[in-house]
Amino acid sequence: MSTDYASLTGDYTFDTAHSTVGFIARHAMVTKVRGGFNEFEGKVHIDGANPEKSSAEASVTVASVDTRNEQRNGHLLSGDFFEQDKYPVMSFKSTGIAAKGDDQFVLHGDLTVKDVTKPVEFDVEFLGTTVDPYGNTRIGFEAKTTVSRKEFGMTWNAALETGGVLVSDKIQIELEISAIKQS
């Protein structure tokens, strides 16, 4: 699929009712635990003539973490992980974008978790555009990256009897975003 990006030029805001901000961590070295955040916002600027000048930024309310387990959610909000009382918001701000093929991009940016900001690269797939029944122009995309939680000051862990640790260092971040063009 080849997209006419020039027609998409403009500013978009995340439709949070139709978007997800999720993560995946290995638990006990044998399974994946999935979670996400229920409160977030973001915006995208698309420069269709010069896609490399496009930009994105987002923020996530840490207290909205949801792993479908209240005890685990509470632990994630504690000082062992997010320290949500001290650092209530995580943020991302793009620093550049590069085409990687038809509808594939690499989004470079700074991710801030707690008081640590690190550069990250998201692999982004543009999923398309449409006009919804209410006349809104929408775009959709998926973005993925893997980060080291230790690099963001989340070093808590527990050793397993059989070797290894309870929680993986590597955390996958997965975004599924629907955004609405602003007039």
N, C-alpha and C positions, 0 to 999 in steps of 0.2 A: 504494500500500500504506500503510495506517495501522497504526501499532504501538501496542500497549498497554504503554507504557513503565513504568507502575507495577509491572507484573509482573516487570520486569527489575531492579528496585532491588537493589543489592548491589555487592560487590567482585569484580573479575575480574582474572586475570593472563594475560598473553600466552602463547599456545601457540606457542612459537618454531618448532616443527617444522612448523607449518601457517601461518606468517606470513612476510612479507618486508618488509625495510626497503631501499628502492632509491633510486637517483638517476639522473638523465639530464643529460649535459653535451653541448654542441655541440663537435665536434672539427673544426678547420680550416675552420670556418664552413659546412661542407657536409653533415655527417652527425651523428647522435646516437650517443654512447657510453653504454651502460647499465652500471651497477654496483650493488653492494649491500654489505650488511654481514651476515656470517653469525652474529655473536654480539651479541645484544641482549636486553633484558628490559624489561618494562613492566607497568603496571597501570592499571586504569580503575575509577573509582567511578561508578556510575549512581544518580542520585536520580530515580526515576521520577515522583515527585509534582512535583518541581521540577527538570526537566532542566538548567536553567541553573546548578544547584548541582553538577552532575556534574563530574568531574575526571579528568585523565590525567597520567601521567608515564612517562618511558622513558629508558633509557640504552643507549648503543651502544659496543661495544669497537672502537676505531678500527683496531687491528691486524687485525681480521677483514675488512677491505675486500676485495672480490672483483670484478674487472672482466674476468675470464677472460684476463688477460694479466699475467704475473708482473712484467715490467719496469715496466708502468704502475702496478701495485699498489705496487711499491717506491717509485716516484716520488711517488705520492700520500701515502705514509707519511713521506716526507722533509720537511725544513724548507721546501721549496717549497710544500707544501700543509698536511697535518694535523699535522706535527711530533709523530708518535705517541709518541716517547720522552718528550717533555715533557708532552704532553696525551693520555693514553691513552684517555680517555672523552669522548664527546659526550653531552649530556643535553637533555631537554625537560621542562618542567613547565607545565601549563595554568594560565591565569589567569582563564579564563571561557569560556562556551559560549553560543551563541545559535542558536535555531531559524531555519532558512532555507526551510522548506517541509516537506512530508511526507518524513520520513527524511533530511533534508538539514540540516546544521549548519555553523556556523563555529566552530572551536576556536581560541581565542586562547591564546597561551602564550609562554614564554621559551625560546629555543633557545640552548644554549651550545656553541660550537665553539672549540677552543683556549681562550684566556682571554677570549673575547668573548661576551657575552650580548646577544641582540637579540630584540625581540618579533616573532613570526610569526603568521600566520593560516592554518590548514589548512581547506580545504573538505572536509567529512566527509560520506560517504554511509553510513548505517546499512544493512547488507545483510540483517539478520534475525537470528533466534535459532532454536535447535534443541536437542534433547536427543540427544547422541550414543549409540552402542551401549553405552557404559560408564556411562550415567546422568548424564554431565556436561552442565550447561546451558552452551551456547556462544552467543556473539554474534560477529557479523562486521561489519567496516566497512573502508572504504577512505578514505584521507586523502591530500590533495595540496596542495603549496604550491611556490612558487618563491622562492629566496633569491639574494642577491648574494654570491658567495664572497669578493669583495673586502671586504665589510663584516665578514667574520669573519677578516680578516688573511691571506687566501690570494690574493696579488697576482701570483704568478709567471705569466709568459706569454711567448710568442715571436711576433714579428711575422711575417706571411706576405708573400712577395714581391708577391703580387697584392692586398695590402691585407687588413685584418682581422687576427685573431689566432688562435693555435692552439687555445686553450681559452676557451669562452664564460664570461662573468662570471655569467650567470644559470644556476642549477642547479635543476632540478626535483627535488623529493623526493616519492616515492610510497610509501605504506604500504598493505599489505594485511594486516589483522590478524584473527586468530581468537583469542578470549579465553575462558577458562573461569571460570565462577562459583565462588567460594570459599565453602565452607560455614561 
